[in-house]
């Protein structure tokens, strides 16, 4: 190998535009092979630097094997990054030392941020669907749920009942003890109602001191039995301040082909029948 050939090989390692191999050295197979090998390794490494991971390296040997291993790791890392972007935060890497630690820490932080965002969204949705005072569902959510339950009940020929409940003489509580006391009563009544229901039931504040209960897979007799149980529970509970005695009246209606507005009107009419006939009772 002459000096010009050595400069050409050195140029592959050092220069942006490497020198070609001198013409006279093409007659030496060893020099040509060395030049071509270094040029191929250079081209492969440059592709890795640019993120082009599909380049093929035909040369074999320790250095070539190391570069191929790096290429495989980068390919896998690219796939893992794609998985993370799709929400899979189980991905971990265990190569390239400090990079692995940084990548895994980033994945964990992304997972925690995703969980915090999901929790924030869940709380936001819950707040949009619940009554701020009682914690029960609000009127909008009740209507949406009842519409869905009527469709399900009709499709599967399953019983469905609703219950309207209204506190008796609640205005006197506010007028005598103040709205803060009235709010306390509403919260306590809401808690008693919630504790009386199954997980599949829905309870909500229909408006003011009036509540609606949606009872899937419940016939009229079952709904009346539940209404009486709730009525007795509230009647026997002492409310603060001044050990107030609170009662409630209710109306029960069961789905028998009515439209949603008709079902609600039926329960509401029976509620006011209970009011007119003396309060502290349920009509169905």
Secondary structure, 3 states (H helix, E strand, C coil): CCHHHHHHHHHHHHCCCCCCCCHHHHHCHHHHHHHHHHHHHHHHHHHHHCCCCCCCCCCCCHHHHHHHHHHHHHHHHHHHHHHHHCCCCCCCCCCCCHHHHHHHHHHHHHHHHHHHHHHHHHHHHHHHHECCCCCCECHHHHHHHHHHHHHHHHHHCCCEEEEEEEECCHHHHHHHHCHHHHHHHHHHHHHHHHHCCCCCCEEEEEECCEEEEEEECCCHHHHHHHHHHHHHHHHCCEECCCCEECCEEEEEEECCCCCHHHHHHHHHHHHHHHHHCCCCCEEC
